[in-house]
Amino acid sequence: MFIQTEETPDPERMKFLPGREVLPEGTLNLKSREHAGSSPLAEQLFAIPGVAGVLLNKDSIVVTRSDSDWQHLKPAILGVIMEHFMSGAPVLRAPPAAPERTAESDGGETDATGRIREALRKVIDPELGYNIVDLGLIYDVTVASGGVTIVTMTTTTPGCPATNYLKAGAGEAASSVDGVEFVDVKLTYEPRWSPDMMTPEAKAHLGIGS
């Protein structure tokens, strides 16, 4: 088994790619060992001194360090990931409960959804060079109890080559918000996106008349 590693813009975080599926869908952001009970893999990673956070995505594991250096942490992390996948043990003990749509999500913007949307503004569409919120690509953000979050989004065209990049970026951005424990990014093309969905700021940036 070959595990690749990638540096991230944050020197305290490193991405590990085991070359196989980690989660079937969604993003699981575990910020302490106390929250890792749903994942045997995360529990083992948190048992390594110096591991401060674990973010599980579809095909990657992002580890946040505390006061240790990567030279000493990487071999231990690689060993845990390899042993886990070679054992055939599940990444999750049970899937997170599906969120129920609450009055919060139906009654307009809440503090939680507002913070998530602000975080999503950090995700830039590589083709248009503007954030996915003001481009109108985020259709809905639903937050339920336990920090379970669903982000419903689209792309400018079906089959957009940046689809996976944008979905992964949206998942990581939403997961970075305090209180968010699990994120499921759902892609839809109903309704189809059009430039009319952009904010006036996005239209001005792209030179489109309102």
Secondary structure, DSSP 4 states (H G I P E B T S, - for coil): ---EEEE-SSTTEEEEE-SS-S-SSSEEEE-SGGGGGG-HHHHHHHTSTTEEEEEE-SS-EEEEESSS-HHHHHHHHHHHHHHHHHHT--S-SSPPPPPPP-HHHHSS--HHHHHHHHHHTT-EETTTTEETTTTT-EEEEEE-GGGEEEEEE--SSTT-TTHHHHHHHHHHHHHTSTT--EEEEEE--SSPP-GGGS-HHHHHHHT---
